[in-house]
Amino acid sequence: MWYLGSWMFPVVSACMWLAMLLAMFIHWEVIGHPHYPSMESGQRIAYISDVGAYGLKPLFITGCVITTVSLDLGFMAERWLRHTGRLVPNTSVAQKVLSVIAIIFAVAGSAGLILLSIFDTYHHPHLHDGFLLLFIAGYVLSAVFICAEYWRLGIHYRHHRILRISFYVKLVFIIIEVILAIVFVCTDFTSNQNIAAVFEWIVALVFTGYILSFLLDLLPSVRTRHHVPQGWREAELEKGRHGDQTLPGPPITSDSAGPNQEQGTSSEDDLATGYRGTTMTNGAGVAQPNNDSDTGRQSRWHFGGFRV
């Protein structure tokens, strides 16, 4: 069933992440912008981790776990679908290595996000900052290796535009996230917590778009009444390019002493169709054709696998 396919992993991940962010922001707005103990004295805008450390910590942990596990399953599903041929397969070992490295960094980023939600910014500020760095660096590096894989795939499969589109979407994500992360870190270390908090929320929202970009990778594997998986179409194209090398007609017998009765042919069939190495006749002992229409048949001789 197409609606239970692997393309659901990024959808579940993005919906969970966005719902968690909205719930936390609306909660902070509804209760009147409280000043949490983990916030600085002049800080008016709360970080995501500030909201997650008080009252909504179960939601924060649950949202991070579901988001990252679903996204990592999407990574692994893409690798498996490419391996089994529902997506266009990798054309080199280097592409497979890039894909595996991307998955490893994604798992590292997932571990960072889950751990930063557990070790909150109030009780474990230093651990929290370290896991935040692991989360951002892990997914940015994962996106770099995915882009490298898709760039190499796009060179080989130039007729699949979806590969180029996915490459550019992820490249844009890398550029935007790196710029925003640099601004966030600079403003945080210069004690501009309000600006840093705004950029943290923006970075989190942009991450939602990156998760959804994996729909471009997984949707081509779906099989429906009107859609054939990308890898299957490519296999048909390859078959059409190379052509059918099978020669028509019945198989040639390997018996050099005479007609092969085990192939299901009778002596009458042999006389009617001729036998390799003998002249086509109209019957036993009849060397000349009965009429002019048989002349073409009589001139056919067999030499090994060739006919004259």
Salt bridges, closest charged atoms under 4 A:
GLU29 OE1 - HIS33 NE2 2.84
GLU78 OE2 - ARG82 NE 2.73
ASP120 OD2 - LYS57 NZ 2.75
ASP120 OD1 - HIS123 ND1 2.99
GLU149 OE2 - ARG82 NE 3.98
ASP217 OD2 - LYS170 NZ 2.92
GLU234 OE1 - HIS159 NE2 2.68
GLU234 OE1 - HIS160 NE2 2.83
GLU234 OE2 - ARG241 NH1 3.60
GLU238 OE2 - ARG241 NH1 2.53
GLU238 OE1 - HIS242 NE2 3.47
ASP294 OD1 - ARG297 NH2 3.32
